Amino acid sequence: MITTLLVANRGEIARRVFRTCRDLGIATVAVYSDPDADSPHVHEADTAVRLPGAAPADTYLRADLIVRAALEAGADAVHPGYGFLSENAEFARAVEAAGLTWIGPPPAAIAAMGSKTEAKRLMAAAGVPVLSVGGEPTEADLPLLVKAAAGGGGRGMRVVRELVDLPTALAAARAEAEKAFGSDEVFCEPYLPTGRHVEVQLMADQHGTVWALGERDCSLQRRHQKVIEEAPAPGIGDDLRAELYSAAVAAARAIGYTGAGTAEFLLGPDGRFFFLEMNTRLQVEHPVTECVTGLDLVALQLRVAEGDRLPAERPGLRGHAIEARLYAEDPARGWQPQTGTLHRLELVGPQVEFTISAQDTGLRLDSGVRSGSTVGIHYDAMLAKVIAWAPTRAAAARRLADALTRARIHGLVTNRDLLVAALRHPAFLDARLHTGFLTEHAAELSADAGKHAPIAALAAALADAAGRPGALPSGWRNLPSQPQVKRYRDTDGTEYEVRYRVTRDGLRADGHPGTELLAASPGRVTLRTAGLTRTFEVATYSDAVYVDSPAGPVALTVVERFPDPAAQTDPGALLAPMPGTVVRTAVAVGDTVTAGQPLLWLEAMKMEHQVCAPTDGLLTELRVAPGQQVELGALLAVVQPD
């Protein structure tokens, strides 16, 4: 029987496992790198062990340090979470060799699926259909997808549409895979741009019982990384569902699988499906399966590891669940990851953190951060997963979109608006899903950006005025006078000038005729416009202002009336969009460049990010070199426009 469990991971998944351990009366041990010293998962564990350093290669990817930490802390079992060493067979063997219980499949099963190339060979032998490129890729194989053989999560993946681009894509994928997974092995497979990503949740015990616990659709992706997942997969008929379950169970039995795992398939437009890979661990999107089954998958993992039997019949499914991954990234700027302080992160309503099934509350929040957390450059950009359950798919989508809209998210640019727009898009609601969905509908999904910014800027200005000393709002005069003027900028760079007067006859705001000020305080403003009364919650952090209302959230930055000339930059200056490490450069001073041409690559949050020329011109300065670390806003290069 397990008494003390170490989680060889960080953030959200560590907290998720700890939550089940508390329910079961199991003591917990956390490991942490130096940047994670104040992370919530560290504070929630009964014992925490430091892994000196910051980079994953020095900390969470050090099997020897983690096994030693487990022994020193008195743990008798190790849960790998997902990512890092979770699918590393040698780590599993090291855990077992130390006399500890491994919460996962046998090392041999991990090894069999650890290389996606070997996994495809095994699955083909077991009669499971696979996608493959026979021999050296040719024009007939295009488009291609280059993939890391030892990992997932979108890292080490590149789409190739021209054979001439293949060598560059292979080199970039190898470099990224080596940093993320400790292996630079990559391979190519056909790329189906309108395929659906459908996966089957498996649970198997040590006595021969294998459950197919329903399927999930994970087709909405960006950069090959999942963004919205749901269970069950819409539009899958009973016959196709039975075929998927049969193939997934066959895959598990072929390698003697036990514990939780996922068989991933690509479903083509013609209804045929192909095995992609088997994830020998718990998936990021496991909460949607928990919501529709009512099961605690982590508890089942622990029971299986202790030798318990699963019932012969798997439980049925109830209702529909949808999960949205909230990332600290800016979709409008090439999905650039964001770093800094997350001032506030909370859903409006009852406490729903790590609610297992969510069938009672309708909502669930799984997060590795909290209000006040610092988001750095070393790890994934995901802040949280917001999950909604409802009796029907339409109701779940509506509930999730509303929860995201009302959520208080202050301090970082996120993909929240994109998630809400996707959940409300007619094509999504009609279940017209495929892996190119976000690209196909990119213009529509960003069409409403800034729609509520003008009235939000007015609310921000009035809240600011209400916070100043004195009984009357700033700008109040007994006689007519000049209006008060404030300027704000939204996340798209659009500026809003607010001009208003507060007189004995009420509010007079340029651009907002008929708007009445009903109440104002530093944190709340109530306005009535055209007979509609709305309350705006206003939070200010230095020059950043966040306005939340039922109409939608708006993030603003105060524009100084007299900006510091020293803070101005040349039009052609390229500043670091995030802290990171320069991986490589592709130009030299004196080169002629064109708008959009990649000049250099920064590595941050486990991904590589291009820095491109803003215009046609001449590269007059290059301030960085490969291996150099840069801070947010550092000058990287200067392009003199033509």
N, C-alpha and C positions, 0 to 999 in steps of 0.2 A: 504494500500500500504506500502511495506517495504521501510524504508528509511535508516536504519543502521543495519548491520548484523554482529553478532559475530560468528566466526568459532571456535567451541569447539575442536580444533585439532591443529596440528603443521605441519611444513615442507611442503612437496610437495602438499598435498591436500589443505592445507590452502592457499597456493599461487594460486592454481588452482581456488578456489572459489573466491578469491580476484580479479582474472583476469576478471571473468564474472561480478562481482560487478562494476568494473571500467567501463566496457562497458555499464552497465545499469544505472550508476549514483547513485549507492548505497554506502553509507559510510561503512567503514569496521573497525572491532575490532578484534585484535589478543589477545590470551592468551599465556603465555610462562612460562616454568620452568626456573630455574636458568641456567642449561646448554644451554638452547636455547636463552639466553638473546641477543646474537648477530646473531641469525638466520635470514635468508633473509625474512621469513614470518613476523617477528616482524617489520623489517624496512619498509616493503611494506604496512602495515596496517596504517590506519589513526590514530588509537588509539591502544595502547597495554597495557595489564593488567598482572602484574606479579603474578604467582602462586608459592609461596615460596616452595623451595625444588627441588629435582632432580628425585626421583623415581616416576613412573607413579601413584602409589597408593596415593602419596601425592599431585599430581598436576593434570594431565589430566584425572584422574579417580575420581576426587572430584567434584561431581555434584553440591554440595552446593557452592563451590568457583566459579565455572563457571557461575552459575545463578546470583550470587552476582556481578560478574564482568560485566555481560551483563547489569544489572540494573544500576550499577555505571557509565558505559560508555555511557549510553543512547541508547543502542541497543533496537530494537523492534522485532528482530528475531534472531534465533540461528540455524546455520547449523552444524551438528555433524561431517561432513567428513566421514571417514571410520576408523574402529578400535576404541580403547578406549571406549567411551560411546555411540557410534553411534547406537548400537542395544540394548540399555538399556531402557526398557519401563519406569522405574521409573524416569530416567533422563528426558525423553520426557514429562512425566506428570508434573515434577517439572518446566520445562520450560513453559508449558502451564498454570500451576497454578500461575506463576509469571506474567501472562498477556502478554507473549511473543509468537511470531509465531514460531512454530516448523517446520523446513524444513525437513519433513520426513513423513512417514506413521503414522496413528493414533496409539497411545500407545497400544491399544488393539491388533492391527495387529502385532506390534513388540513383544508383550508378547506371542502371539500365535506362532510366529516363533522363539522366543528367545531361547527356549529349543529345540534342534534338535530332542529329543525324542518325545516331544509333537507335533512338526511340522510333524513328520512322521505319527503319529496317525491321525492328521487332514487330511493330504494328502491322506492317505489310505481311509479314509471315503469319500473323494471327488472323489475317483476313479483314483487317480494318483499312478502309480506303485512305490513301495518303496523297499529299501534293508533293511533287518532286521534279527536279530538273535532271534529265539523263545526261551525264557527262558535262563537258564544257558548255556554258550558256551560249546560245546563238540568238540571232534576230527573232527567230520564231518563238523564243521563250519570253520575249519582252511583253509587258513590263515585269521586272524582277523585284523581289524583296530580299535584301541582305539581312540576315538575322544572326544574333549571337547564339552559339550552340549551347551555352551554359547558363543563360539567364533570360529575363523577360522585362516587363515593365516599360517597354519602348526603348530601352537602352541597347545600343549596338545594333540598331535597325536603320536601314536606308532603302528608299525606293529608287530604282534605276530604270529609266525609260529609254536611255540610249546606251549602247554597248561601250561607247567611248568613255562614259562616266563610271563604268564599273570599277576600274582600278582605284579611283579616288574614293568611291563609296566603300570598297572593301577595307582600305587603309583606315578610314575614319571609323568604321564599325569595329574593326579590330582594336583600335586604340580605346574606344569608349567601353567595349566589352571587357578589356583587360582591367581597366580602372574599376568597373562596377562589380565584376564577378571573379576576377583573378584568372581568367582564361581568355585568350584572344581568338579562340576558334569561332569561325563564322561559316555560314553556308547560304546558298541561294535557293529560293523556291518561287514558283509563279505567283504574281501579285494579282489578286482579283479586287479591283477598286470598288466594286459594288457588292461584294460578298457580305454576309452577315457572320458575326462572331458569336457562336452559340457554344456554351460549355455545360457539362454535366457534373454536378457535385456527387462525389463518391464517398462512401464510408464503409470500411471493411474491418471485420474483426479477425482474430487469430484462429478462428474455428471454421472458416470457409464461407461465412455470410458476407455478401457484398450488396450494399444498397446503392441504387441510383436515386439520389434525393432530389430529383427535379433538375430542371435546366435553367440556365440564365442567358439572357441576351445582353451582350456587352459590345454592341456594334458602334455606339457613339464614342469615337476616339479622336484624339489629336496627337500627332506625332507617334502614332501606334500605341498610345497609352490610353487606357479606358477612362471615360469621363462620366458616363451615365450607364448604370446596369440595372437590370430588372429580372424578376422571377414571378411567374413563369415567362418563357419567351413567347411574345404574342405571334399569332398567325401560324403556329406550329401544330399541324394536325396530329391526331392520335397515332396514325401509322408512322409518320416521320419521327414522332417523339419516341415511339417504341423502338425504332431502328437506332436512334441516337443512344438510348439507354442500353440497348443490347451491345452496341459497339463499345461504349464506355466500360461496361462490366467486363466484356471480353478483354479489353486493354488491361484492366486491373488484375484479372485472373492470370493473364499471360505472364505477369512478373511477380506473382505472389504478393500482391499489395495488401497492406493493412493500414488502418488509420484514415485520416481525411485526405482527399486528393481531388483533383479536377482534371477531367479529360476535355480538352479544348478542340473545337471543330470549326471549320470555315464552311458556311452554307452558301452554295452558289445560287445565282438567280434561277437556275433550272431545277432547283430542289435537291441536287446532289450535295453530299457533304464529304469533307475530307478531314482526317485527323491532323491537327497542327502540333500539339504537344501535350504532355501530361505534367501538371504541376504537382509535385510530390510534397504538398504542404497545404496549409490553409490559405485560401485566397483573400485578397483585399476585400472583394465583394461578397464575402460569406454572409454578411448581415441580411441580405435580401432572402437568402435561403432560410435563415433562422426565422425570419418574419413569417414566411408562408408555411413553414413546418411546425413552428413553435418549439423547435429543438435548440439546445445549447450545443453547438458543434465543438467548442473547446472542451466542454464536459465530456462529450462522447470520445474525443481524442484521449482524454485522461483515462476514461473507463477501458477503452481498448488497450491502452498501454499497460494497464493493470491486469489484463487478461480476461475481462468480462466479455460475455456473449451479447451480441445484438439480437433483438427479437427477429424471428424469421421474416416477418412482414414489416416493410418500411411504412412510416406514417404517411397519411394523405396530405394534400396541399390545401390551403385555405386562403382565398383572397389573392391580392397582388401587392408586390412591394417594389419600390424603385429607389435606387441609391444614386446620389449625386456627389461627386468628389469635388470638394472646394479646394482650389489651388491658389497659392500666393503667386499669381502670374497675371500678365497683362495680355489678353487675347488680341487687343488692337495693335500691339507692338510685337508681333511675332512670338507671342506666348512667353515674353521675357519673364523669368522668375523674379520675385520681389523679396527683398530682405529688409529687416528692421523690426520695430516693436509692434506687436499686435495688441493694440490698446484694449480692444474689447471683442469678444466672440461669445455670443449667446443667442439661443433661440428664444422667441417670445412665447411664454406659456409654461407648462409644468416642467419639472426636472426630467430630462429624457436621456441623460448620458448613459450609454451602454445598456439601454433597456433591451433585453435579449430578443423578444419576439415582436415588440411594438404593437401587438394586436389590441392592447388595452389603451395605450396612449395615442396610437396612430403615428407617432414620430419617434425617431431615435437619432442621437448624435454620438458618433465615435470620433474622438479627436485626441491628438497627441500634444496639443497646446491648450493654453488657457488665456484668459484676458491677462495682459501684461507680459506674455511670453515674448522672447526674442527669437526671430526666425533668421537663421544664418545661411551660409553658403554651402555647408558641408553635406546636407542631406536633401531628400526629396522635398519638392515644393508643396506637397499636399498638407493642408491645414486640418481638414476634417472630412468626414463622410456624413451627409445628412440623408436619412432614410425615412420614407413614408410608407405606411401600410394602409390599405383600404380594401373593402370587399371587391372593388372592380379596378381595372387599370386606369380608366379615366379619372376616377375619384382619387386614386393614389397620386397621379400626375398633378392634379389640381392642388391636393394637399401639400405636396412637396414644393411646388412653385410658390404657393402662398407662404410656406414656412421660410423659404429662402428670401423672399421679398421682405418679410418682416424681421428677419434676423438682424441683430446688431453686429456689424463687422467693421471695426474701425482700426485704421493704422496701416493697412497694406492694400494695394490694388489686388483684386481677386477676379476669378472668372464667374462670379455670382450672377451678373447680368446675363451672360451667355447661357448659363444653366437654366435660368428662368425662361429666357426666350426659347430655348430648345424644348423645354417641357411643355410650352404653350403653342408650339409650332404645329400647324395642321398636319404636316407630314409625319411628325412624331406621334400625334394623337391617332393618326390613321395607321400607325405601325409600319410606315414605309421606311424601314431602317436599313442601313448598310454602313460600312466602315468609312465611306466618304461623305457621310451626312453633314458633318460640320463644315466641310469645305464647300459642298454643293450649295448649302444655304447660308453661307457666311454673310452675304450682304443683308439678307432678311434678319438674321439673328442679331445684327448690330444696328438695325434701323431705328430702334427706339432710344438709343443711347442719348442722354442729355435732354430727353423730352420734358422732364420735370425740373430741370436745373434752374430756370428763371425764377419760379416761385420758391424753390428751395433757397436760392441766393437771397431773396427778400426775407425769408424767415431767418436765415443766418444773420443778416444785418440787424434785424429787429431784436434778436436774442442778444447780440453783442451790445446793442444800445441799452438793453434792459439790465445788463450786468454792470453798468457803470454807476458810480456813486450818485446819489440824488434821488429824489422822489419821482421825477418825471423822466421819460425816455429821452435819450440824446436827440437833439434837433427840435425839441419842443420850444415854440416861441409864442409870445402873446400877440405879436404882430407878424404879418407875412415876411418871409426871409428866404435866403438861399436854401435849397434842399441839402440834406445830408447825402454824401456820396461814398459808396464802398464798392470795391471791385473784387471779384472772385474768379478763379479759373477752375474748370472741371478737369477730369482725368484725360479728356481728349485734347486739352489745350485751349478750349473755347473760353473766352473771357465774358463775364457778365457784369455790367455796371448797374448798381442799384442806386436809384435816386428817390428819396422819400422825404416827406415832412410829416410830423405828428403835431396836429393843431387841436384847438378846442373843438373843431368839427370832426376830428378823427384823422385817420391815416390818409395821406395823399402820396401814392407811389406811382412814379412814371412807369408806363408799360403795364400797369396792373389796375386799370380803371374799375371802379366798383368794388375794390377789395377793402374789407373792413378788418381792423385789428381788434380782436375780441379780448386777447390776453397775451402778455409777454413776460417771460422770465428768462434768466440766462440759459436754461435748459429746455424751455418749451415755449412755443409760439402757436397761438390759435388764430386762424384767419378765416374770413368768410368771403367767398368770391362767387358771384352769380347765384347766390342762395345756397351754396355748398360750403359747409363748415368742415375744416380739416385742422388737425393738430399735428405740429411738426416737433419731433424731439431733436434737439440740437446739442451736439457734443463738440467741444473745441479742445485741441491739443496743439499748443503753440500756434502755428499758422495754418494748421489743418482743421477743417470743419466738416463734420458728418451730420447730415440731415436725414432722419428716418421718418417715414410716414406711410400710411396705407397706399399712397400713390406710388411709392417706390423709394429706395435709398439713393442719396446723392452725396458724392464726396467732392469737397471743394477745397481750394487753397486760397488764402488771402493774398491778394496782389498788393504789394506795398505801394503807397503813393509816391514815395521817393526811393526807388531802388538804388542799391549800392553799385556804382559804376564798376567796382572791382569784381563784382560777381558776374558781369557780362562776359560772354564768350564770342569768339569769331563765328560767323555763319558756317564755316567749313570745319569747325572743331568737332571731333568725335570724342565724346565722353563715355566712360565706362558705365553701361546701363545697370551694372550690379557689381558687387565685389566678386573677385574670382581670380583664376590663374590663366595667364596667356598660354594657350596650348601650342599654337603655331601662327605664323604670319605668311601672307601670300604675295606681298608687294615690298617694294623698296622705295626710299625717297627718290623723287624724280620720275616715278612711273606715272603714266597717264591712266586714269581710271574712269570707269563709267558708273552711273547711278545704279545702285543695287549690287555692285560687284563686291564679293567677299574680300575683305582686307585682312582680317585676323579672326581667330576663334578664342573665346573665353570658356573656361570650364567652371561651372558653378552648379550646385544642387545636383550633382551626379550626371549632368548633361553638358554637351558642348553647344555653344551659342555663337552664331555668326555676327560679326560687326561689319556692316557693309558701307560702301561709299554713299553719302547722302545725295551726291550730285555728280555730273560729269566734271572732270577737272584734273588738276595736277597734285600728286601727293607731295606736299612740301615738308611735312614732319611725320616721323614715326617714333613715338616716345617709348615704346615697349619692345620686349624681346621674349621669345619662348621661355617658359618657366617663371616669368616674373609675376608676382602677385600684385593686384591693383585694387584700390578701394573704389566704392561707388562714386562716380563723378570725376574720376581721374582722367586727365587728358591722355588719350591713346594716340591720336593722329590728327593731322590737319590736311584737308583737301581744299586747294584753292580753286574755286569754281571757274569754269570757262567764262 
